[in-house]
């Protein structure tokens, strides 16, 4: 990957910190329903989006966040999806681990799938990759103990952190996916790389169009993850 790509990774992943308290997640109510002519099949599939500002919808209007648009895309595919957005800007994997059980116990329906997008803030703060790995592993183990499928949205380290850091950080997501037999998107931000029109004016977060590209690139992965059995 060219250096300019990695530079943009560092910019995009500068996730805005917010309230350190873990708020009770609210079920998505602003998601756009599929048009009546599109058949939505089968029982409702509950999906929890658990992560940082890339899921929280920083800088976007209501209904434009990744979970909102993913719900609409899944329903357009005929999947009776219902998303709960538990994205918190600025979260590290440590903060996510601390609030995971609270989040799971607070939502009305047990999720069929949890989508995890965490680790970018760990990398930007140069937290030890072993710590990031351990936190993500603990979250996966908690979810699997509850019989919940997992989809990991992977991240890459910025090159300014050095080859040693990258060699420890970058394998975390594929290693955990293989170890725990969970679904993986290798690099969540790939669809907006080197695409200035897909990034907000803060040069950090995806625009609404950028979110649409990210959804288009991952909706099939989400559908496949919903079909997976929890081992």
Number of C-alpha atoms within 10 A of each C-alpha: 5 6 11 12 16 18 16 20 23 21 16 21 25 19 22 16 14 13 10 11 9 18 13 14 18 13 15 18 14 12 20 17 16 18 11 7 7 11 14 18 12 10 9 12 16 18 25 27 23 24 28 30 26 28 23 22 25 21 17 16 10 13 18 22 27 26 29 27 24 26 26 24 21 20 21 18 18 15 20 19 24 24 24 24 24 30 28 29 21 23 26 26 25 17 18 25 20 14 17 18 13 14 18 19 11 13 16 10 13 17 22 20 25 26 23 25 26 31 31 28 22 20 25 17 11 13 15 13 21 11 13 23 19 16 21 23 19 14 20 24 15 15 20 16 11 13 16 21 24 30 22 24 20 23 24 23 26 24 17 12 13 10 12 9 18 17 13 14 24 19 16 21 25 17 12 19 20 11 10 15 16 20 23 23 20 17 14 19 23 17 19 23 17 15 12 14 13 21 20 18 12 10 16 20 25 30 24 21 15 22 28 20 18 21 25 15 16 18 17 14 15 22 15 12 22 22 11 16 11 19 11
